[in-house]
Amino acid sequence: MVGIGPGTPEYLTQKAIKAIKGSDIVAGYDLCLNVVRDLTQDKTIIEMTWSNRNERLDYITREVISGKNCSILRSGDPNFSGSSGIEDIYDRFPDAEIIPGISSVQIAAAKSKLAWDKIVLLTFHVTEDLEKKKQSLLDSVRGGHIVLLLSESRFMPKDVAKFLLSGGIDDRMPITVYENLTLENEGVFHGNLKELAGKNFTYLSVVIIGK
Ligand SMILES: C[S@@+](CC[C@H](N)C(=O)[O-])C[C@H]1O[C@@H](n2cnc3c(N)ncnc32)[C@H](O)[C@@H]1O
């Protein structure tokens, strides 16, 4: 499994490039396949979607058993956010090498000059109960922590804002949202919680609360 970074090929590691070059098959979601397009001209490409992924993984399993090398691409770092998607890959391929990548979170922390040990890191890309995650978000913000979070389609940045406001958080709480990091359409929003409640962002967004 290969982490391919946040989106620009500039953040592909040498190790990821080597693994992809050495593969017969390269599989991943469209966003990930685009990042490595220049390396995969002579490869079998398997495009995965959320709905076809099991069927695609069945195919890859058969090919790997028959001796083919396969890279399954994951955005950012494979081991951060997306556990619902990686655990079944670990189950199928327990001996597979995991090649770490540069996470979107690292890019956001670097842009905001935030030390890891000073933040609470949360992701809403989880299969567990969202309400529990939301409560830990609220507790962290109430506790005065800087929170860096990955929103997702069920809990987008504006939902984060509405949730925190309904939990009594000051509407002047500083907010930064980084969108489409390292991509051509990268953007940043600096504002407060009240403003965030009225704004739309894409799926590729990292939210920082409290700085
Ligand atoms: C399933 S998670 C995967 C995270 C990935 N493993 C990582 O380390 O960045 C997808 C979420 O990561 C964040 N993300 C990934 N790439 C991004 C980018 N280029 N810009 C902003 N956010 C990004 C978004 O919050 C997105 O909803």
The ligand as an SDF file (V2000), in Angstrom:
LIG
                    3D

 27 29  0  0  0  0  0  0  0  0999 V2000
  -10.0740    9.5640    3.7040 C   0  0  0  0  0  0  0  0  0  0  0  0
   -9.2200   10.9600    4.3190 S   0  0  0  0  0  0  0  0  0  0  0  0
   -7.5840   10.5580    3.8220 C   0  0  0  0  0  0  0  0  0  0  0  0
   -6.5220   11.3790    4.5090 C   0  0  0  0  0  0  0  0  0  0  0  0
   -5.1210   11.0130    4.0230 C   0  0  0  0  0  0  0  0  0  0  0  0
   -4.7780    9.6700    4.4170 N   0  0  0  0  0  0  0  0  0  0  0  0
   -4.0630   11.9760    4.5360 C   0  0  0  0  0  0  0  0  0  0  0  0
   -3.1410   11.5470    5.2420 O   0  0  0  0  0  0  0  0  0  0  0  0
   -4.1310   13.1550    4.1540 O   0  0  0  0  0  0  0  0  0  0  0  0
   -9.6730   12.2130    3.1610 C   0  0  0  0  0  0  0  0  0  0  0  0
   -9.6290   13.5830    3.8080 C   0  0  0  0  0  0  0  0  0  0  0  0
   -8.2900   14.0350    3.8700 O   0  0  0  0  0  0  0  0  0  0  0  0
   -8.2330   15.4370    3.6930 C   0  0  0  0  0  0  0  0  0  0  0  0
   -7.4290   15.7100    2.5000 N   0  0  0  0  0  0  0  0  0  0  0  0
   -6.7950   14.8070    1.7350 C   0  0  0  0  0  0  0  0  0  0  0  0
   -6.1000   15.4170    0.7540 N   0  0  0  0  0  0  0  0  0  0  0  0
   -6.3130   16.7560    0.9180 C   0  0  0  0  0  0  0  0  0  0  0  0
   -5.8800   17.9190    0.2260 C   0  0  0  0  0  0  0  0  0  0  0  0
   -5.0740   17.8420   -0.8470 N   0  0  0  0  0  0  0  0  0  0  0  0
   -6.2940   19.1210    0.6750 N   0  0  0  0  0  0  0  0  0  0  0  0
   -7.0860   19.2150    1.7640 C   0  0  0  0  0  0  0  0  0  0  0  0
   -7.5380   18.1520    2.4420 N   0  0  0  0  0  0  0  0  0  0  0  0
   -7.1570   16.9320    2.0340 C   0  0  0  0  0  0  0  0  0  0  0  0
   -9.6860   15.9070    3.5290 C   0  0  0  0  0  0  0  0  0  0  0  0
  -10.1750   16.2630    4.8070 O   0  0  0  0  0  0  0  0  0  0  0  0
  -10.3720   14.6440    3.0400 C   0  0  0  0  0  0  0  0  0  0  0  0
  -11.7580   14.6710    3.3250 O   0  0  0  0  0  0  0  0  0  0  0  0
  1  2  1  0
  2  3  1  0
  2 10  1  0
  3  4  1  0
  4  5  1  0
  5  6  1  0
  5  7  1  0
  7  8  2  0
  7  9  1  0
 10 11  1  0
 11 12  1  0
 11 26  1  0
 12 13  1  0
 13 14  1  0
 13 24  1  0
 14 15  1  0
 14 23  1  0
 15 16  2  0
 16 17  1  0
 17 18  1  0
 17 23  2  0
 18 19  1  0
 18 20  2  0
 20 21  1  0
 21 22  2  0
 22 23  1  0
 24 25  1  0
 24 26  1  0
 26 27  1  0
M  CHG  2   2   1   9  -1
M  END
$$$$
